[in-house]
Amino acid sequence: MKPFCVRAVRCDHRASEEELYATLVRITEPLERAWQRLAAARTIVVKTNMVWPPDELRYLAGRRQEHVDDAVFRCVLRLLRERTSARLLVADTTLLGSERPGRDVNFLPVLAEFGAEYVECNDGPVGWYDVPGGGILFGRYLMHQAVGGAEAMVSVAKLKNHAFAGVTMTTKNLFGLCPLPPLGRSRAYFHHLVRLSAFLADLGQLLHPCLNIVDGLVGQSGREWGGKGHVCDALLAGDHPIATDTCGAWLMGHDPASDYPAPPFRRDRNTMRVAAEHGFGTVKLADIDFATDLEPPLGPFDSEATDPPEVVRNWLLSTCEQALHFRDRRDRYVAQYPNEYIFLRDGEIAWHGPSLEGMGSRRNLGGGRPESALWLKFLDPEETEREHFELYEQMLARLRTIPNP
């Protein structure tokens, strides 16, 4: 038996919900390892990529273009209800401030159909959870206790390109589980050059969803929001997030073993490869029990080139340099700005403050030096998150082997 199992099949985007359900049953049936964990769990946490204001949802051919379609999500909950006796918690973070839950949590009626409960990760209670093996970016992460302590997790994601991460499927989907301020960190803290790919690999290993489903009825190329939709007529399911995303990337027409600066990884490293290099998952199809009746590419997928390649390379280089500059002077900065965020650029404090709220775009802090990146750090005197600065050393060494664009 191979260590990972993934199934991907053609499923017409016009299919009825009963046809969708039958397809989901068929592709998840071989995932024996996933069902063993799910059957043993008293509580299952589900993360789905659906939070968005209802009046801003985009559709293509009758299906949600940028988010998991509600019919696919209903089928997932139905499957879990029929195959397990667990309590079902659907966790996410609203993006609409103090509303609880916000109107962007548009799937509450679906939860009511299946007796599932919504967990707002912004409200806590929260705790620190260690990444198995020590982590790649940070050693530990602040998570809602229902998420960090989950017995079993399911990730239900969309088939899309991502302008920053290259692709976004079941691993990137976990990003939304991190609590926002005031309990947690701003998304900008993790959605950061050099950090993002390692952060996502850490989340995958920490939360380790055992059932991973990708809605590819329609997909989106270019970027995660505002990209171009494509009818793909596909559903995927796997027992490991990285292996599932590897197969999904291959079906999109990408080489899952490729890395920055090869498209679609135009801005940073490939999360799937970072995870595999650290022993979590694989980017090799030969290592996966993968069966499909689909032929790649499912559409004209690629990430959008948001900035010139030479600028991106300079940003990556200067990000690493600023992180290492901080590492060597950490005590001085912490003494000066305890419990504040700082932005470092060219060895200088470009901005500092207790919160990133209202700060606006980082591009506005360029100071006339747009080729130099800003590096963001929260100055916790205890360094509770345990950042691994060797990540920046390794990235700097890698960049020096890559010719200038």
Secondary structure, 3 states (H helix, E strand, C coil): CCCEEEEEEECCCCCCHHHHHHHHHHHHCCCHHHHHHHHHCCEEEEEECCCCCHHHCCEECCEECCCCCHHHHHHHHHHHHHHCCCEEEEEECCCCCCCCCCCCCCCHHHHHHHCCEEEECCCCCEEEEECHHHCCCECEEEEEHHHHCCCEEEEEEEEEEECCCEEECCCHHHHHHCCCCCCCCCHHHHCCCCHHHHHHHHHHHHHCCCEEEEEEEEEEEECCCCCEEEEEEEEEEECCHHHHHHHHHHHCCCCCCCCCCCCCCCCCCCHHHHHHHCCCCCCCHHHEEEEECCCCCCCCCCECCCCCHHHHHHHHHHHHHHHHHHHCCHHHHHHHCCCCEEEEECCEEEEEECCCCCCCCHHHHCCCCCCCCCEEEECCCCCCCCECCHHHHHHHHHHCCCCCC
